[in-house]
């Protein structure tokens, strides 16, 4: 009894569980839910990086280690229930633009990632990143959360197969009678019903139910023995660790790939943190976000670590919202996720048994939860309403949080200027808007 009380006291002192109105069990359940939602990156990221020429085994190892270490830091140092891992979109930019289109070696691309991390760190120490977040109008902050919710839901709907690509209309209804799509729909309704009834662990229950049914129907592999679910051959990152080419990245030019990396990473992560902290009720009444300096410092250090370990930029994951929806409120959620990342080194085949069509419904439901903030977005003044709308709509339609920022910020500055309300625009907003315009021009 005393030992158990002592353990509880340790977690209490480290993560302030009582103050956050949560428990060890709730936090660990939330961490497990988040991990299942982000585990796909363990398989997707190495495949994308392999297209850039990075050895796949090393890419697997670097993905897992950088995710585990940075997520631990986010939990312990910042006390955030947020998981970090190499970012989707950022890895595609790394591979298919920097390496593929510009024909730069992956070592040079890693060098550019490292320099962007240095810029992040200096901006954080100087308070510039924090000042940028504070300069964002409240209406746009609310719109950011809504836009991220729509983006998450779009990813989830795509994962279920309910929406597919179409040459004429870009997206259209998928094949509803496809077995995996039907199973995803079942998972969506089951989880939604459990959430409506207030069942704890609803998202996790839904994911496991769909996975088990999928196994029973032969839609996803069934483990036949310990050999199928466990591997003792740990992947190594010796082929990528420390291989970044700083001189090559600098020689190519700071106003090209380094600038683009910096802008995209800055606002992807900023938008994600604003959305997640709002959902986790970590935003104070005055608009200040708890421990923001520590979270941003973690992100900056994580970016540099990514380059050293041999993977594309680490960032906060919007899928952390699934754990937050399960009650995750402290860094214990993140530490749980980090521990599971490390377990993945051994049990990677077991993680692979959870198919995408099982996790996709949880993203749709999280998107629905985050949409609730739309009632607080003010559209009565069109100089506020249009930028908010563009912020929301451009995230899912361009598959980029950063693009939502770009169109929202630039339109806000322009509309406030032409309507005679230029005094409402803080100086930093001008700088940010100009940076977005420059980045859009550079991207063509």
Protein Blocks (a to p, Z undefined) as FASTA:
>chain_A
ZZmmmmmmmmmmmnommlnopafklmmmmmmmmmmmmmmmmmmmmmmmmmnopafklmmm
mmmmmmmmmmmmmmmmnopabdcdddehjlmmmmmmmmmmnopafklmmmmmmmmmmmmm
mmmmnommmmmmmmpcfklmmmmmmmmmmmmmmmmmmmnomaccdfklopacddfklmkl
mmmmmmmmmmmmmmmnopghklmmmmmmmmmmmmmnopaccdfbfklmgcfbdcdfklmg
opacfklmmmnopklmmmmmmmmmmmmmmmmmmmmmmmnopacfkopaghklmmmmmmmm
mmmmmmmnopacddddfklmmmmmnopabfklmmmmmmmmmmmmmmmmmmmmpcfklmmm
mmmmmmmmmmmmmmmpcfkbmmlmmmmmmmmmmmmmnopaklmmmmmmmmmmmmmmmnop
mmmpcfklmmmmmmmmmmmmmnZZ
